[in-house]
Amino acid sequence: MAAWRALGKSRYAPLSRAYAGRGCRLAPERGAECRDAAPSRASGFRPPSQSHRDWIGPPDKLSNLRPVHFYIPKDESAAEQKLRELRQETQEWNQRFWANQNVTFRKEKEEFIHSRLKAEGLGLRAESGQKATLSAEEMADFYKEFLSKNFQKHMYYNRDWYRRNFAITFFMGRVALQRVWNRLGLGRKRARR
């Protein structure tokens, strides 16, 4: 349980205020419609029902990224909903990319090690029974080759990552302006979709 933590009054405070409200629901995750749906594959933990914050979980086994369970207030405006959905979709996209990238990396790394050891006439285990390894210089060849081979993929990932983050930042500003406008009483009461 200690691995999960609520976003508190830190640098996330302006964003987490977007999700403050009386009701507590979590955003759908992988088809789940409510809190009592199946937990994510990263952890069986479910945030407490009285929580009014987003929750960050332990790292995913494949992507090494921490999944976020997004809080949905009952009085969520259309702009707040759009922001949350964009954040959720970006998180899922990011999780998929890094899970695939890490699986590919590990597979190709093992293949590289096996091929180098075989070329040197060595087995997978040393005489002492420990797993045979390659030197840092030999592994540098693999890392260089892997990065070169995946350069285009990483370039497209970075381009899309920046686009998504600019869109999220735009909607965060829009939500913040909407809240200020509503607080000043200049905006009409928002209706739930």
C-alpha positions as CSV (number, residue, x, y, z in Angstrom):
1,M,0.0,0.0,0.0
2,A,2.9,2.3,0.6
3,A,3.8,2.0,-3.1
4,W,0.7,4.0,-4.0
5,R,0.5,7.6,-3.0
6,A,-2.0,10.4,-3.6
7,L,-0.9,13.5,-5.4
8,G,-0.7,16.1,-2.7
9,K,0.1,19.8,-2.5
10,S,3.2,19.8,-4.5
11,R,3.9,20.8,-8.1
12,Y,0.8,18.9,-9.0
13,A,-1.5,21.0,-6.8
14,P,-3.0,23.2,-9.6
15,L,-3.8,20.1,-11.7
16,S,-5.1,18.0,-8.7
17,R,-7.5,20.9,-7.8
18,A,-9.2,20.2,-11.2
19,Y,-10.4,16.9,-9.7
20,A,-11.6,18.1,-6.4
21,G,-15.3,17.5,-5.7
22,R,-17.8,15.7,-3.5
23,G,-18.1,12.5,-5.4
24,C,-15.3,10.0,-5.9
25,R,-15.0,7.9,-9.0
26,L,-11.9,6.7,-10.8
27,A,-11.6,7.1,-14.5
28,P,-12.2,3.9,-16.5
29,E,-9.0,2.0,-17.1
30,R,-8.8,-0.7,-19.7
31,G,-12.6,-1.0,-20.0
32,A,-13.3,-0.7,-16.3
33,E,-16.3,1.5,-15.6
34,C,-16.0,2.1,-11.8
35,R,-13.9,1.6,-8.7
36,D,-15.0,-2.0,-8.2
37,A,-13.9,-3.1,-11.6
38,A,-10.8,-5.2,-12.2
39,P,-7.6,-3.5,-11.0
40,S,-4.7,-2.7,-13.4
41,R,-2.2,-5.4,-14.2
42,A,0.5,-3.3,-12.3
43,S,-1.1,-3.8,-8.9
44,G,-4.2,-5.2,-7.3
45,F,-4.5,-2.0,-5.1
46,R,-7.6,0.1,-5.2
47,P,-7.5,3.7,-3.9
48,P,-9.7,4.4,-0.9
49,S,-13.3,5.3,-1.8
50,Q,-13.0,8.7,0.1
51,S,-10.0,9.8,-2.0
52,H,-10.3,13.0,-4.0
53,R,-7.0,12.9,-5.9
54,D,-5.3,11.0,-8.7
55,W,-3.3,8.0,-7.5
56,I,0.1,6.9,-8.8
57,G,0.9,3.2,-8.6
58,P,4.1,1.1,-8.6
59,P,6.0,0.7,-11.8
60,D,4.6,-1.4,-14.5
61,K,6.6,-4.6,-15.0
62,L,7.1,-4.1,-18.8
63,S,7.1,-0.3,-19.3
64,N,8.7,0.6,-16.0
65,L,6.3,3.6,-15.9
66,R,4.0,4.3,-12.9
67,P,0.4,4.1,-13.9
68,V,-2.0,6.8,-12.8
69,H,-5.6,6.1,-11.6
70,F,-7.4,9.3,-12.4
71,Y,-10.0,10.7,-10.1
72,I,-13.3,11.9,-11.7
73,P,-15.4,14.5,-9.7
74,K,-19.2,14.3,-10.0
75,D,-19.3,17.9,-11.2
76,E,-16.6,17.5,-13.9
77,S,-17.0,20.1,-16.7
78,A,-16.7,19.2,-20.4
79,A,-13.2,20.9,-20.5
80,E,-12.1,19.0,-17.4
81,Q,-13.3,15.7,-18.9
82,K,-11.5,16.4,-22.1
83,L,-8.3,17.1,-20.2
84,R,-8.6,13.9,-18.1
85,E,-9.4,11.8,-21.2
86,L,-6.4,13.3,-23.0
87,R,-4.1,12.5,-20.0
88,Q,-5.5,9.0,-19.8
89,E,-5.0,8.3,-23.5
90,T,-1.5,9.8,-23.4
91,Q,-0.6,7.6,-20.4
92,E,-1.9,4.5,-22.2
93,W,-0.1,5.4,-25.4
94,N,3.1,6.0,-23.4
95,Q,2.7,2.7,-21.5
96,R,2.2,0.7,-24.7
97,F,5.2,2.3,-26.4
98,W,7.6,1.7,-23.5
99,A,6.3,-1.8,-22.8
100,N,6.9,-2.8,-26.5
101,Q,10.3,-1.0,-26.6
102,N,11.5,-2.7,-23.4
103,V,10.4,-6.1,-24.5
104,T,12.2,-5.6,-27.9
105,F,15.3,-4.3,-26.1
106,R,15.5,-7.3,-23.7
107,K,14.9,-9.8,-26.5
108,E,17.5,-8.3,-28.8
109,K,20.0,-7.9,-26.0
110,E,19.7,-11.6,-25.1
111,E,20.0,-12.6,-28.7
112,F,23.1,-10.4,-29.1
113,I,24.7,-11.9,-25.9
114,H,24.0,-15.5,-27.1
115,S,25.4,-14.8,-30.5
116,R,28.6,-13.2,-29.2
117,L,29.2,-16.0,-26.6
118,K,28.5,-18.6,-29.3
119,A,31.0,-16.9,-31.7
120,E,33.6,-16.9,-28.9
121,G,32.9,-20.6,-28.3
122,L,31.5,-20.0,-24.8
123,G,28.3,-21.3,-23.3
124,L,25.6,-19.4,-21.4
125,R,27.2,-20.4,-18.1
126,A,30.8,-19.9,-17.0
127,E,32.7,-22.8,-15.4
128,S,31.8,-21.5,-12.0
129,G,28.1,-21.9,-12.8
130,Q,27.4,-18.2,-13.1
131,K,25.7,-16.7,-16.1
132,A,28.3,-15.7,-18.7
133,T,28.4,-12.0,-19.5
134,L,30.1,-9.7,-22.1
135,S,32.4,-6.8,-21.4
136,A,31.2,-3.2,-21.4
137,E,33.0,-2.6,-24.7
138,E,31.2,-5.5,-26.3
139,M,27.8,-4.4,-24.9
140,A,28.5,-0.9,-26.2
141,D,28.3,-2.3,-29.7
142,F,24.9,-3.6,-29.0
143,Y,23.6,-0.4,-27.5
144,K,24.9,1.6,-30.4
145,E,23.4,-0.8,-32.9
146,F,20.0,-0.8,-31.1
147,L,19.8,3.0,-30.9
148,S,20.8,3.4,-34.5
149,K,18.2,0.8,-35.6
150,N,15.4,2.5,-33.5
151,F,16.4,6.1,-34.2
152,Q,13.4,6.8,-36.5
153,K,11.0,5.2,-34.0
154,H,12.4,7.3,-31.1
155,M,12.2,10.4,-33.3
156,Y,8.5,9.8,-34.0
157,Y,7.9,9.0,-30.4
158,N,9.5,12.3,-29.2
159,R,7.5,14.3,-31.8
160,D,4.2,12.7,-30.7
161,W,5.2,13.1,-27.0
162,Y,5.7,16.9,-27.5
163,R,2.5,17.2,-29.4
164,R,0.5,15.5,-26.7
165,N,2.1,17.4,-23.9
166,F,1.4,20.7,-25.6
167,A,-2.2,19.7,-26.1
168,I,-2.4,18.7,-22.4
169,T,-0.8,22.0,-21.3
170,F,-3.3,23.9,-23.5
171,F,-6.3,22.2,-21.9
172,M,-4.8,22.7,-18.4
173,G,-4.7,26.4,-19.2
174,R,-8.2,26.3,-20.5
175,V,-9.5,24.5,-17.4
176,A,-7.7,27.0,-15.1
177,L,-9.2,30.0,-17.0
178,Q,-12.7,28.4,-16.8
179,R,-12.3,27.9,-13.0
180,V,-11.2,31.5,-12.6
181,W,-14.1,32.7,-14.8
182,N,-16.6,30.6,-12.8
183,R,-15.2,31.8,-9.4
184,L,-15.6,35.4,-10.4
185,G,-19.2,34.6,-11.3
186,L,-18.7,35.6,-14.9
187,G,-19.3,32.2,-16.4
188,R,-22.6,30.5,-16.5
189,K,-23.1,27.4,-14.4
190,R,-21.6,24.4,-16.2
191,A,-23.9,21.5,-17.0
192,R,-22.7,17.9,-16.7
193,R,-22.7,16.1,-20.0
